[in-house]
Amino acid sequence: MTATYYGHSAVQIDTGETTLLFDPFITGNPHTEGVVAADDLSPDALLLTHAHFDHYGDTESILKRTGATLVCQFEIMVYVQKQIGHKAVQPMNTGGTASLGWGRVTNTYARHSSSFEDGTYGGLAGGFVVETGDKTIYHAGDTAIFSEMAEIGERFDIDLAFLPVGDVLTMGVDDAVKAAQMLKPKMTVPLHWGTLPFLTGDPDDFVRKMMSAGLEARKLSPGETLEF
């Protein structure tokens, strides 16, 4: 199984049978220029953590072109169906678990806000725990650290976690290390860094501090793939 990072919070998981795409902010993302275009991506499922522009990104164009199943908060489903009439949607809300043909998805809490660029409310921001094949992946979306991360770590044996480290809009490096200590993943990849001028969190600093804490972490460059 592989994970490919496309900058910011955009991540693609390839199971060998299914392609999952998280938060497809591709067009306008400075990390994807010359690396990938939205039209290059053809996921089977698109998982959207919340409605902010730097996560919603190319959602509509990808859905219209591929017919992928959208996994998202109920309010995002309503918005997308009004915008483009897309019907292949698995609506979720915090704490719920849905079984799809390729695995199970649990919508986790995130301490963050969620709205579309036009001001429409996007429901609650969240993250996802995906159980597919024999692997478990946690994508935290945008979030501050929260105590229930310890419960997520107890409930799920996480193989790969994606955590924001950019600070200012989400938790920074030190809180992300504490989050990883609660989640106990086998490997953590930092997200949400370097794409906006006010994101100050340093992914290299995160990796150093994780290693000092005895935890595995790896920074992925945009377009880089990790096998796990």
C-alpha positions in Angstrom: 0.0 0.0 0.0 1.3 3.5 -0.8 0.7 7.1 0.2 1.5 10.0 -2.1 1.7 13.5 -0.7 0.7 16.4 -3.0 1.4 19.3 -0.6 -0.6 21.0 2.1 -3.1 18.3 3.2 -3.7 16.5 -0.1 -2.8 12.8 0.2 -3.6 9.9 -2.1 -3.7 6.3 -0.8 -3.4 3.4 -3.3 -4.3 0.0 -1.9 -3.6 -1.9 -5.1 -7.4 -2.1 -5.8 -8.7 1.3 -4.7 -7.5 4.9 -4.8 -8.5 7.3 -2.0 -7.8 11.0 -2.2 -8.0 13.3 0.8 -8.5 17.1 0.6 -7.6 17.8 -3.1 -6.2 21.3 -3.0 -4.3 21.0 -6.2 -5.0 24.0 -8.4 -3.4 27.1 -6.8 -1.3 25.0 -4.4 2.3 26.2 -4.8 3.6 22.7 -3.9 1.8 21.0 -6.8 3.0 23.2 -9.6 4.9 21.0 -12.0 4.2 18.0 -9.8 0.6 17.1 -10.5 -2.6 18.6 -12.0 -6.1 17.9 -10.8 -6.9 16.2 -14.1 -4.1 13.7 -13.4 -6.0 12.3 -10.4 -8.8 9.7 -10.7 -9.8 8.5 -7.3 -12.4 5.9 -6.5 -13.3 7.9 -3.3 -12.6 11.5 -2.3 -12.5 12.1 1.4 -13.0 15.8 2.5 -12.2 16.8 6.0 -13.8 20.2 5.9 -15.0 23.0 3.6 -12.2 25.5 3.7 -10.8 26.4 0.2 -7.4 24.9 0.9 -9.0 21.5 1.4 -12.1 21.7 -0.8 -9.9 22.7 -3.7 -10.6 20.8 -6.9 -13.4 18.6 -5.3 -16.1 19.6 -7.8 -14.0 19.2 -11.0 -12.7 15.8 -9.8 -16.1 14.5 -8.9 -17.6 15.6 -12.2 -14.9 14.0 -14.2 -14.5 10.7 -12.3 -17.8 10.1 -10.5 -15.9 9.2 -7.4 -17.7 8.6 -4.1 -17.5 11.7 -1.9 -17.1 11.0 1.8 -17.8 14.1 3.9 -19.9 15.9 6.5 -23.6 16.1 5.8 -23.6 19.8 5.2 -20.8 19.5 2.6 -22.9 16.8 0.8 -25.9 19.3 0.6 -23.6 22.0 -0.7 -22.0 19.8 -3.4 -25.3 18.4 -4.5 -26.6 22.0 -5.0 -23.5 23.0 -6.9 -23.0 20.0 -9.3 -25.8 17.5 -8.5 -23.3 14.8 -7.5 -25.2 11.8 -6.1 -22.4 9.3 -5.1 -21.9 10.6 -1.6 -21.4 8.9 1.8 -22.5 11.6 4.3 -21.0 11.4 7.8 -20.9 13.2 11.1 -18.5 13.1 14.0 -18.1 9.7 15.6 -19.9 7.8 12.9 -18.5 4.8 11.0 -19.5 3.8 7.4 -18.7 0.6 5.6 -17.9 1.0 1.9 -16.8 -1.6 -0.6 -13.1 -1.0 0.0 -13.2 -0.6 3.8 -14.5 1.3 6.8 -14.3 5.0 7.5 -14.7 6.7 10.9 -15.3 10.4 11.1 -13.3 11.8 14.0 -13.5 15.0 15.9 -11.3 18.0 14.8 -10.9 21.2 16.7 -11.3 23.7 13.8 -13.9 25.6 11.8 -15.5 24.8 8.4 -17.0 27.1 5.8 -17.0 27.5 2.1 -15.5 30.6 0.3 -19.0 32.0 -0.2 -19.6 31.9 3.6 -21.9 28.8 3.6 -21.5 26.8 6.8 -19.7 23.5 6.1 -20.7 21.6 9.2 -18.2 20.4 11.7 -14.5 20.0 10.7 -13.3 16.5 11.2 -10.7 13.9 10.4 -10.9 10.3 9.1 -9.7 6.9 10.3 -9.7 4.6 7.3 -9.4 0.8 7.7 -8.7 -0.8 4.4 -7.0 -4.1 3.7 -4.8 -4.8 6.7 -3.9 -1.1 7.2 -5.3 1.7 9.3 -4.7 5.3 8.3 -5.6 8.5 10.2 -5.9 11.8 8.4 -6.4 14.5 11.1 -7.5 17.3 8.7 -7.0 20.7 10.3 -7.1 20.6 14.0 -5.6 21.7 17.3 -4.5 19.0 19.7 -7.4 17.5 21.7 -7.5 15.0 24.5 -9.7 12.5 22.7 -6.7 11.7 20.4 -5.7 9.3 23.2 -9.0 7.5 22.7 -8.4 7.3 18.9 -5.0 5.8 19.7 -6.5 3.2 22.0 -9.3 2.2 19.7 -7.3 2.0 16.5 -3.9 0.4 15.7 -2.8 3.2 13.4 -0.2 2.3 10.7 0.1 5.8 9.2 -1.0 9.1 10.6 -1.1 12.5 8.8 -1.0 15.4 11.2 -0.9 19.2 10.6 2.2 21.0 11.9 2.0 24.4 10.3 0.8 26.3 13.4 -1.3 29.6 13.3 -4.3 27.9 11.7 -3.7 24.4 13.3 -1.5 22.9 15.9 2.2 23.5 15.5 5.2 21.2 15.8 5.3 20.7 19.6 1.5 19.9 19.9 1.7 17.6 16.9 4.4 15.6 18.7 2.2 15.4 21.7 -0.7 14.3 19.5 1.4 11.5 18.0 2.3 10.4 21.5 -1.4 9.9 22.2 -2.2 8.4 18.8 0.7 5.9 18.8 1.0 5.4 15.0 3.7 3.4 13.5 4.6 6.3 11.2 3.6 9.9 11.1 3.8 12.3 8.1 3.5 16.1 8.7 0.9 18.1 6.7 -0.2 21.7 6.2 3.2 23.3 6.0 4.9 25.7 3.6 2.1 26.5 1.3 0.8 29.7 2.9 3.1 32.5 4.0 1.9 32.6 7.6 2.3 28.8 8.2 5.4 28.8 10.4 5.7 25.2 11.5 8.8 23.4 10.2 8.2 19.8 9.1 12.0 19.0 9.5 11.8 20.2 13.1 8.8 18.0 13.6 10.7 14.9 12.4 13.6 15.7 14.6 11.5 16.1 17.7 9.5 13.0 16.9 12.7 11.0 16.6 14.0 12.4 19.8 10.8 11.2 21.4 11.3 7.7 20.1 8.6 8.0 17.4 8.8 7.4 13.7 8.2 10.3 11.3 9.0 11.2 7.8 8.6 14.4 5.8 7.4 13.8 2.3 8.2 16.2 -0.5 5.3 17.1 -2.8 4.8 14.2 -5.2 6.8 11.8 -3.1 5.4 8.3 -2.3 5.7 6.2 0.9 5.2 2.5 0.9 3.8 1.2 4.2 
